[in-house]
Amino acid sequence: MKKLYAIVAALCFGVAAFAQNHSVTFQVDLGSTAANSNGVHVAGSFQSWSPSTTSMSQVGSTSVYSVTVSVPAGQLEYKFINGNAWGDDESVPAPIQVGTNGNSNRWAVIS
């Protein structure tokens, strides 16, 4: 019986370690582009692609916007949105895009 408890405990610890989340900071520099009155957002596979859910905050008085979120390990796809709706999303440059379902997105691998 002790062996069974040891195996179950080992499996629980293994799953917990595998499912660990990581803090990831997204930043975008709008440069000379004015921030939309609805705010600056990031949407992606980490939050079900909702364009208005993950709001970014201006860093001081710069043109940089930032947000830190908790995500699981693995590949994630995302886009920056100067606004809070699809149509306000960025056009991702071809050399850095990846996409599923015909979309062109930015991507990162979190490990």
GULO-484091 format. One line per field, with one value per residue (C-alpha): x, y, z; residue number from 1. Coordinates in nm, 2 decimals. Example, Ala and Ser with C-alpha at 12.3 -4.5 7.8 and 13.67 -1.06 7.14 Angstrom:
2
xx	c(1.23, 1.37) $
yy	c(-0.45, -0.11) $
zz	c(0.78, 0.71) $
i	c(1, 2) $
END
This chain:
111
xx	c(0.00, 0.29, 0.42, 0.08, 0.09, 0.44, 0.35, 0.04, 0.25, 0.52, 0.26, 0.10, 0.43, 0.53, 0.20, 0.23, 0.58, 0.48, 0.18, 0.38, 0.30, 0.55, 0.54, 0.57, 0.60, 0.46, 0.58, 0.51, 0.65, 0.39, 0.66, 0.49, 0.15, -0.10, -0.26, -0.63, -0.88, -0.99, -0.64, -0.36, -0.41, -0.25, -0.46, -0.34, -0.37, -0.30, -0.63, -0.87, -0.79, -1.01, -0.91, -1.03, -0.94, -0.56, -0.50, -0.15, -0.03, 0.19, 0.54, 0.60, 0.56, 0.71, 0.54, 0.59, 0.30, 0.35, 0.17, 0.28, 0.07, 0.10, 0.12, 0.19, 0.50, 0.48, 0.43, 0.20, 0.07, -0.03, -0.09, -0.08, -0.40, -0.41, -0.77, -1.00, -1.14, -1.03, -0.95, -0.74, -0.48, -0.13, -0.01, 0.27, 0.58, 0.63, 0.97, 0.84, 0.49, 0.34, -0.02, -0.30, -0.63, -0.48, -0.38, -0.04, 0.06, 0.37, 0.49, 0.71, 0.81, 0.79, 1.00) $
yy	c(0.00, 0.24, 0.18, 0.28, 0.61, 0.68, 0.63, 0.85, 1.12, 1.10, 1.13, 1.43, 1.61, 1.53, 1.67, 1.98, 2.05, 2.00, 2.23, 2.52, 2.86, 3.13, 3.51, 3.66, 4.03, 4.16, 4.50, 4.70, 5.04, 5.24, 5.49, 5.79, 5.62, 5.75, 5.50, 5.43, 5.58, 5.22, 5.14, 4.91, 4.53, 4.20, 3.89, 3.54, 3.17, 3.22, 3.40, 3.26, 3.54, 3.80, 4.14, 4.34, 4.12, 4.18, 4.56, 4.70, 4.99, 5.28, 5.27, 5.61, 5.88, 5.67, 5.52, 5.17, 4.96, 4.66, 4.38, 4.07, 3.76, 3.40, 3.13, 2.76, 2.63, 2.57, 2.77, 3.06, 3.29, 3.65, 3.99, 4.35, 4.55, 4.93, 4.94, 4.67, 4.49, 4.29, 4.53, 4.73, 4.45, 4.48, 4.35, 4.12, 4.14, 3.82, 3.72, 3.68, 3.55, 3.21, 3.12, 2.87, 2.89, 3.13, 3.40, 3.56, 3.60, 3.66, 3.36, 3.26, 2.94, 2.94, 2.67) $
zz	c(0.00, 0.08, -0.28, -0.42, -0.22, -0.33, -0.70, -0.67, -0.49, -0.76, -1.03, -0.86, -0.82, -1.18, -1.32, -1.10, -1.22, -1.59, -1.55, -1.40, -1.54, -1.62, -1.61, -1.95, -2.02, -2.35, -2.47, -2.78, -2.88, -3.07, -3.19, -3.34, -3.36, -3.11, -2.87, -2.95, -2.71, -2.63, -2.51, -2.62, -2.58, -2.66, -2.76, -2.81, -2.76, -2.39, -2.33, -2.60, -2.86, -2.69, -2.83, -2.53, -2.24, -2.18, -2.15, -2.17, -1.96, -2.08, -1.94, -1.79, -2.05, -2.33, -2.63, -2.49, -2.35, -2.14, -1.95, -1.76, -1.77, -1.65, -1.92, -1.94, -2.11, -2.48, -2.80, -2.78, -3.06, -3.01, -3.17, -3.04, -3.08, -3.08, -2.97, -2.84, -3.14, -3.44, -3.72, -3.48, -3.47, -3.61, -3.95, -3.84, -4.07, -4.28, -4.15, -3.79, -3.84, -3.78, -3.81, -3.77, -3.96, -4.21, -3.95, -3.93, -3.57, -3.36, -3.16, -2.87, -2.71, -2.33, -2.15) $
i	c(1, 2, 3, 4, 5, 6, 7, 8, 9, 10, 11, 12, 13, 14, 15, 16, 17, 18, 19, 20, 21, 22, 23, 24, 25, 26, 27, 28, 29, 30, 31, 32, 33, 34, 35, 36, 37, 38, 39, 40, 41, 42, 43, 44, 45, 46, 47, 48, 49, 50, 51, 52, 53, 54, 55, 56, 57, 58, 59, 60, 61, 62, 63, 64, 65, 66, 67, 68, 69, 70, 71, 72, 73, 74, 75, 76, 77, 78, 79, 80, 81, 82, 83, 84, 85, 86, 87, 88, 89, 90, 91, 92, 93, 94, 95, 96, 97, 98, 99, 100, 101, 102, 103, 104, 105, 106, 107, 108, 109, 110, 111) $
END
